[in-house]
Amino acid sequence: MGNESMVDKKLLDILVCPWCLGELDLAEQKLTCRECRTVYVIEDDIPNMLIPEARVFCPLCSKEMEKIGEYACCADCGKKFSMEQRIKGRMIDHAEPYGGKS
């Protein structure tokens, strides 16, 4: 099968991000939302669009963030972002301090 996804082109044309309804880009066996930057992994040629299993990356340091309720928190740069901030593209300007894991 290789690294190339066998996900049907018609399916990719209708799929949107379940969080913000943004368009998705396909690359390296994952779908990435253009709006909120959430990443959905493709496993066995099936896109996993379950929000609890989605991956979120920090716009400041590009490290994977921890999801806590409605927030995505970055232990590396110490910021947290609400889903609303991520969707509206205000992630960097309105980031709140995050104390890390307790």
Contacts in CASP RR format, 6 or more apart in sequence:
PFRMAT RR
TARGET T0000
AUTHOR 0000-0000-0000
METHOD contacts of the structure
MODEL  1
MGNESMVDKKLLDILVCPWCLGELDLAEQKLTCRECRTVYVIEDDIPNML
IPEARVFCPLCSKEMEKIGEYACCADCGKKFSMEQRIKGRMIDHAEPYGG
KS
1 45 0 8 1.000
3 28 0 8 1.000
3 29 0 8 1.000
5 26 0 8 1.000
5 29 0 8 1.000
5 42 0 8 1.000
5 45 0 8 1.000
6 45 0 8 1.000
7 26 0 8 1.000
7 42 0 8 1.000
7 45 0 8 1.000
7 46 0 8 1.000
7 47 0 8 1.000
11 47 0 8 1.000
12 24 0 8 1.000
12 26 0 8 1.000
12 31 0 8 1.000
15 24 0 8 1.000
15 31 0 8 1.000
15 47 0 8 1.000
15 49 0 8 1.000
16 22 0 8 1.000
16 23 0 8 1.000
16 24 0 8 1.000
17 23 0 8 1.000
17 24 0 8 1.000
17 33 0 8 1.000
17 35 0 8 1.000
17 36 0 8 1.000
17 38 0 8 1.000
17 40 0 8 1.000
18 49 0 8 1.000
18 51 0 8 1.000
19 33 0 8 1.000
19 36 0 8 1.000
19 38 0 8 1.000
19 51 0 8 1.000
19 54 0 8 1.000
19 83 0 8 1.000
19 87 0 8 1.000
20 33 0 8 1.000
20 35 0 8 1.000
20 36 0 8 1.000
20 38 0 8 1.000
20 83 0 8 1.000
20 86 0 8 1.000
20 87 0 8 1.000
21 35 0 8 1.000
22 33 0 8 1.000
22 34 0 8 1.000
22 35 0 8 1.000
22 36 0 8 1.000
23 33 0 8 1.000
23 34 0 8 1.000
23 35 0 8 1.000
24 31 0 8 1.000
24 32 0 8 1.000
24 33 0 8 1.000
24 34 0 8 1.000
24 40 0 8 1.000
25 31 0 8 1.000
25 32 0 8 1.000
25 34 0 8 1.000
26 42 0 8 1.000
29 41 0 8 1.000
29 42 0 8 1.000
30 39 0 8 1.000
30 40 0 8 1.000
30 41 0 8 1.000
30 42 0 8 1.000
31 39 0 8 1.000
31 40 0 8 1.000
31 42 0 8 1.000
31 47 0 8 1.000
31 49 0 8 1.000
32 38 0 8 1.000
32 39 0 8 1.000
32 40 0 8 1.000
33 39 0 8 1.000
33 40 0 8 1.000
35 87 0 8 1.000
35 89 0 8 1.000
36 83 0 8 1.000
36 86 0 8 1.000
36 87 0 8 1.000
36 89 0 8 1.000
37 56 0 8 1.000
37 57 0 8 1.000
37 59 0 8 1.000
37 86 0 8 1.000
38 54 0 8 1.000
38 55 0 8 1.000
38 56 0 8 1.000
38 86 0 8 1.000
39 54 0 8 1.000
39 55 0 8 1.000
39 56 0 8 1.000
39 57 0 8 1.000
40 47 0 8 1.000
40 48 0 8 1.000
40 49 0 8 1.000
40 54 0 8 1.000
40 55 0 8 1.000
41 47 0 8 1.000
41 48 0 8 1.000
41 53 0 8 1.000
41 55 0 8 1.000
42 48 0 8 1.000
48 54 0 8 1.000
52 67 0 8 1.000
55 64 0 8 1.000
56 64 0 8 1.000
56 65 0 8 1.000
56 67 0 8 1.000
56 72 0 8 1.000
56 86 0 8 1.000
57 63 0 8 1.000
57 64 0 8 1.000
57 65 0 8 1.000
58 64 0 8 1.000
58 65 0 8 1.000
58 72 0 8 1.000
58 74 0 8 1.000
58 76 0 8 1.000
58 77 0 8 1.000
58 79 0 8 1.000
59 81 0 8 1.000
59 91 0 8 1.000
59 92 0 8 1.000
60 74 0 8 1.000
60 77 0 8 1.000
60 79 0 8 1.000
60 92 0 8 1.000
60 95 0 8 1.000
61 74 0 8 1.000
61 76 0 8 1.000
61 77 0 8 1.000
63 74 0 8 1.000
63 76 0 8 1.000
63 77 0 8 1.000
65 72 0 8 1.000
65 73 0 8 1.000
65 74 0 8 1.000
65 81 0 8 1.000
66 72 0 8 1.000
66 73 0 8 1.000
66 74 0 8 1.000
66 75 0 8 1.000
66 101 0 8 1.000
67 73 0 8 1.000
68 80 0 8 1.000
70 82 0 8 1.000
70 83 0 8 1.000
71 80 0 8 1.000
71 81 0 8 1.000
71 82 0 8 1.000
71 83 0 8 1.000
72 80 0 8 1.000
72 81 0 8 1.000
72 83 0 8 1.000
72 86 0 8 1.000
73 79 0 8 1.000
73 80 0 8 1.000
73 81 0 8 1.000
73 98 0 8 1.000
73 100 0 8 1.000
74 80 0 8 1.000
74 98 0 8 1.000
75 98 0 8 1.000
75 99 0 8 1.000
75 100 0 8 1.000
75 101 0 8 1.000
78 97 0 8 1.000
78 98 0 8 1.000
78 99 0 8 1.000
78 100 0 8 1.000
79 95 0 8 1.000
79 96 0 8 1.000
79 97 0 8 1.000
79 98 0 8 1.000
80 95 0 8 1.000
80 96 0 8 1.000
80 97 0 8 1.000
80 98 0 8 1.000
81 91 0 8 1.000
81 94 0 8 1.000
81 95 0 8 1.000
81 96 0 8 1.000
85 91 0 8 1.000
85 94 0 8 1.000
85 95 0 8 1.000
END
